[in-house]
Amino acid sequence: AVDCKWNRMYRRLLRYKFDNGGDTMVPTAYVPKGVDPDMAALRNWVARQRKVYREMQQGQPRAGVDVFERRGRRYARELLPHRVAALEKAGFVWSADGARWDRRVED
């Protein structure tokens, strides 16, 4: 069930990227489900991927995150190494704040 949902949301992210000229920066502003349920779901999924990734990088997964260890590194089952690789290949931005800052500096 988790695999199917993750894959479905990943495909939505790729569709968003295609529709937005190669940009994976899904808006972080709240989107009411009644206005655009797909965008609300994608926004929430993207935020969760970033949060779980950040917590795993800091070695502090929150309660309820299914964690396992492989070759001395900890992974959240939701963000298996092949999923991280797929997101990175798609140009996923792990830190929305950092990307926004970089854009401002470039302008």
VEXGUVEX-997662 format. One record per residue (C-alpha): x, y, z; chain; residue in three letters; residue number from 1. Coordinates in nm, 4 decimals, padded with zeros to 6 digits, m for minus. Layout:
<sites>
X Y Z A ALA NUM
...
</sites>
This chain:
<sites>
00.0000 00.0000 00.0000 A ALA 1
00.2804 00.2446 00.0862 A VAL 2
00.4617 00.1550 m00.2380 A ASP 3
00.1525 00.2192 m00.4503 A CYS 4
00.0812 00.5532 m00.2855 A LYS 5
00.4441 00.6642 m00.3044 A TRP 6
00.4646 00.5706 m00.6733 A ASN 7
00.1354 00.7472 m00.7470 A ARG 8
00.2561 01.0663 m00.5782 A MET 9
00.5940 01.0413 m00.7513 A TYR 10
00.4136 01.0275 m01.0863 A ARG 11
00.2153 01.3373 m00.9830 A ARG 12
00.5422 01.5140 m00.9061 A LEU 13
00.6786 01.4213 m01.2496 A LEU 14
00.3577 01.5504 m01.4077 A ARG 15
00.3914 01.8742 m01.2097 A TYR 16
00.7502 01.9037 m01.3340 A LYS 17
00.6399 01.8533 m01.6945 A PHE 18
00.3576 02.1067 m01.6605 A ASP 19
00.5895 02.3649 m01.4995 A ASN 20
00.8835 02.3685 m01.7353 A GLY 21
01.1042 02.1281 m01.5411 A GLY 22
01.0443 02.2818 m01.1975 A ASP 23
00.9832 02.0480 m00.9014 A THR 24
00.9282 02.3321 m00.6534 A MET 25
00.5705 02.2503 m00.5596 A VAL 26
00.4225 02.5534 m00.3799 A PRO 27
00.4515 02.5199 m00.0036 A THR 28
00.1554 02.7481 00.0678 A ALA 29
m00.1551 02.5788 00.2018 A TYR 30
m00.3956 02.4640 m00.0691 A VAL 31
m00.7491 02.3849 00.0512 A PRO 32
m00.8549 02.0376 m00.0650 A LYS 33
m01.1786 02.1796 m00.2012 A GLY 34
m00.9897 02.4163 m00.4327 A VAL 35
m00.7484 02.1644 m00.5862 A ASP 36
m00.7387 01.8241 m00.4161 A PRO 37
m00.4508 01.6961 m00.6337 A ASP 38
m00.2303 01.9965 m00.5584 A MET 39
m00.3126 01.9765 m00.1875 A ALA 40
m00.2149 01.6076 m00.1827 A ALA 41
00.1052 01.6713 m00.3792 A LEU 42
00.2029 01.9636 m00.1560 A ARG 43
00.1531 01.7509 00.1565 A ASN 44
00.3472 01.4570 00.0078 A TRP 45
00.6403 01.6778 m00.0976 A VAL 46
00.6515 01.8379 00.2476 A ALA 47
00.6567 01.4927 00.4091 A ARG 48
00.9392 01.3679 00.1840 A GLN 49
01.1460 01.6711 00.2798 A ARG 50
01.0694 01.6347 00.6487 A LYS 51
01.1460 01.2615 00.6663 A VAL 52
01.4672 01.3135 00.4654 A TYR 53
01.5799 01.5992 00.6913 A ARG 54
01.5059 01.3972 01.0064 A GLU 55
01.6943 01.0980 00.8725 A MET 56
01.9937 01.3162 00.7790 A GLN 57
01.9948 01.4541 01.1336 A GLN 58
01.9570 01.1047 01.2786 A GLY 59
01.6346 01.2019 01.4521 A GLN 60
01.3361 01.0313 01.2893 A PRO 61
01.0107 01.1273 01.4541 A ARG 62
00.7926 00.8749 01.6312 A ALA 63
00.5914 00.6585 01.3953 A GLY 64
00.8478 00.6583 01.1126 A VAL 65
00.9393 00.3009 01.0225 A ASP 66
01.3206 00.2998 01.0304 A VAL 67
01.5720 00.0315 00.9368 A PHE 68
01.9483 00.0202 00.9051 A GLU 69
02.1502 m00.0858 00.6009 A ARG 70
02.5292 m00.0748 00.5757 A ARG 71
02.5552 00.1461 00.8812 A GLY 72
02.3043 00.4072 00.7582 A ARG 73
01.9509 00.4575 00.8804 A ARG 74
01.6630 00.4824 00.6339 A TYR 75
01.2966 00.5531 00.6664 A ALA 76
01.1014 00.2805 00.4905 A ARG 77
00.9100 00.5594 00.3185 A GLU 78
01.2352 00.6959 00.1726 A LEU 79
01.4280 00.3918 00.0628 A LEU 80
01.7576 00.4601 m00.1156 A PRO 81
01.6070 00.3945 m00.4605 A HIS 82
01.3328 00.6476 m00.3866 A ARG 83
01.5835 00.9117 m00.2808 A VAL 84
01.7740 00.8411 m00.6035 A ALA 85
01.4545 00.8692 m00.8109 A ALA 86
01.3651 01.2022 m00.6500 A LEU 87
01.7155 01.3362 m00.7028 A GLU 88
01.7129 01.2225 m01.0668 A LYS 89
01.3866 01.4155 m01.1107 A ALA 90
01.5559 01.7273 m00.9732 A GLY 91
01.3731 01.7196 m00.6407 A PHE 92
01.4680 02.0045 m00.4095 A VAL 93
01.5263 01.8767 m00.0563 A TRP 94
01.5322 02.2217 00.0999 A SER 95
01.2651 02.4558 m00.0324 A ALA 96
01.3987 02.7413 00.1814 A ASP 97
01.7507 02.6936 00.0466 A GLY 98
01.6264 02.6859 m00.3131 A ALA 99
01.4235 03.0033 m00.2641 A ARG 100
01.7301 03.1738 m00.1165 A TRP 101
01.9462 03.0617 m00.4095 A ASP 102
01.6918 03.2010 m00.6551 A ARG 103
01.6885 03.5389 m00.4800 A ARG 104
02.0675 03.5555 m00.4829 A VAL 105
02.0775 03.4735 m00.8560 A GLU 106
01.8255 03.7491 m00.9408 A ASP 107
</sites>
